Amino acid sequence: MVIAIFGESCTGKSTIADELAKRTNAMVFTGKDYIKLAKSEAEAKKQFIELLARNETAGELIIYVISEKEHLPLLPDRAVRVLVVAQLDAIKERFAKRMNGKLSEPVAKMLEKKHGLFDSEKYDLDRKQRGEGF
């Protein structure tokens, strides 16, 4: 089985994936982690798509954490898609913590521009936060 947990940066995707992995012994991939599968990116991507397809119906669980829309097409058709969203202010606050408490204007603008990027994507479940953690 493949579970895709996707959404903008700092919405809690990795926290959810880590907790699921602890409880299920799942393999977790994030973003371009698949590059480790082969020497070239093209071959690694091909192998990753094959790995996901094999596990789509197998007993093993793969969790794929996605922050970039370009990675959604890698998912097999029957992957369980979980959209994780948060309010923009919460995302900015969490991102600032990653940057030693300071959110620069260019980064703030980038987050504003990307906010809602995944809202129109197909999903099976969603995790909407109201600002604070889980």
C-alpha positions as CSV (number, residue, x, y, z in Angstrom):
1,M,0.0,0.0,0.0
2,V,1.2,3.5,-0.8
3,I,0.1,6.5,1.3
4,A,0.9,10.0,-0.1
5,I,1.0,12.7,2.5
6,F,1.1,16.0,0.7
7,G,0.8,19.7,1.2
8,E,2.7,22.9,1.7
9,S,5.8,23.3,3.8
10,C,5.3,23.3,7.6
11,T,1.9,21.8,7.7
12,G,2.7,18.7,9.7
13,K,3.3,16.1,6.9
14,S,6.5,14.8,8.3
15,T,5.1,14.6,11.8
16,I,2.2,12.5,10.6
17,A,4.5,10.3,8.4
18,D,7.0,9.7,11.3
19,E,4.2,8.7,13.7
20,L,2.7,6.3,11.1
21,A,6.1,4.8,10.4
22,K,6.7,4.2,14.1
23,R,3.4,2.4,14.4
24,T,3.5,0.4,11.1
25,N,7.1,-0.1,10.2
26,A,6.5,1.7,6.9
27,M,9.2,2.9,4.6
28,V,9.2,6.7,4.3
29,F,10.3,8.7,1.3
30,T,10.3,12.5,1.2
31,G,10.6,14.6,-1.9
32,K,13.5,13.4,-4.0
33,D,14.7,10.7,-1.6
34,Y,14.2,8.3,-4.5
35,I,17.4,9.6,-6.0
36,K,19.3,7.2,-3.7
37,L,17.8,4.3,-5.7
38,A,20.1,4.7,-8.8
39,K,23.1,6.7,-10.1
40,S,21.0,8.9,-12.4
41,E,17.9,10.8,-11.5
42,A,16.0,9.5,-14.5
43,E,16.8,5.9,-13.6
44,A,16.0,6.5,-9.9
45,K,12.7,8.1,-10.7
46,K,11.8,5.1,-12.9
47,Q,12.8,2.6,-10.2
48,F,10.8,4.6,-7.6
49,I,7.7,4.5,-9.8
50,E,8.1,0.8,-10.2
51,L,8.6,0.4,-6.4
52,L,5.4,2.3,-5.7
53,A,3.5,0.3,-8.3
54,R,4.7,-3.0,-6.7
55,N,3.7,-1.9,-3.2
56,E,0.4,-0.5,-4.3
57,T,-1.2,-3.9,-3.7
58,A,1.5,-5.6,-1.7
59,G,1.5,-6.0,2.1
60,E,4.3,-3.5,2.6
61,L,3.5,0.1,3.4
62,I,5.3,3.0,1.7
63,I,4.6,6.6,2.9
64,Y,5.6,9.3,0.4
65,V,5.8,12.9,1.8
66,I,5.3,15.4,-0.9
67,S,5.8,19.2,-0.8
68,E,6.1,19.8,-4.5
69,K,3.3,19.3,-7.0
70,E,5.8,17.9,-9.6
71,H,6.0,14.7,-7.4
72,L,2.3,13.9,-7.4
73,P,2.4,12.2,-10.9
74,L,4.8,9.6,-9.5
75,L,2.0,8.1,-7.4
76,P,0.2,5.0,-8.5
77,D,-3.5,5.3,-9.2
78,R,-4.6,3.5,-6.0
79,A,-2.4,5.4,-3.6
80,V,-4.2,6.8,-0.6
81,R,-3.8,10.6,-0.9
82,V,-3.8,12.6,2.3
83,L,-3.8,16.4,2.0
84,V,-2.4,18.3,5.0
85,V,-3.2,22.0,5.2
86,A,-2.7,24.8,7.7
87,Q,-3.5,28.5,8.0
88,L,-0.9,30.8,6.4
89,D,0.0,32.4,9.7
90,A,0.8,29.0,11.2
91,I,2.9,28.1,8.3
92,K,4.9,31.3,8.5
93,E,5.4,30.9,12.2
94,R,6.7,27.3,11.8
95,F,8.9,28.3,8.9
96,A,10.4,31.1,11.0
97,K,11.3,28.6,13.7
98,R,13.3,26.7,11.0
99,M,15.1,29.9,10.2
100,N,16.2,30.7,13.8
101,G,13.1,32.8,14.5
102,K,13.4,35.2,11.6
103,L,11.2,35.0,8.5
104,S,12.7,37.2,5.7
105,E,10.4,39.1,3.4
106,P,11.3,37.1,0.3
107,V,10.6,33.8,2.1
108,A,7.3,35.2,3.5
109,K,6.3,36.2,-0.1
110,M,7.2,32.8,-1.4
111,L,5.0,31.1,1.3
112,E,2.2,33.4,0.4
113,K,2.5,32.6,-3.3
114,K,2.5,28.9,-2.6
115,H,-0.3,29.0,-0.1
116,G,-3.2,26.9,-1.4
117,L,-1.1,25.3,-4.1
118,F,-2.5,21.8,-3.4
119,D,-6.1,22.8,-2.7
120,S,-7.4,21.7,-6.1
121,E,-5.6,18.3,-6.0
122,K,-7.4,15.0,-5.6
123,Y,-7.3,13.6,-2.1
124,D,-8.9,10.8,-0.1
125,L,-8.4,12.3,3.4
126,D,-7.5,15.7,4.7
127,R,-5.9,17.0,7.9
128,K,-6.8,20.6,8.4
129,Q,-5.2,22.4,11.2
130,R,-6.5,25.5,12.9
131,G,-3.1,26.9,13.7
132,E,-1.6,24.9,16.7
133,G,-0.2,21.4,16.6
134,F,-2.0,18.2,16.7
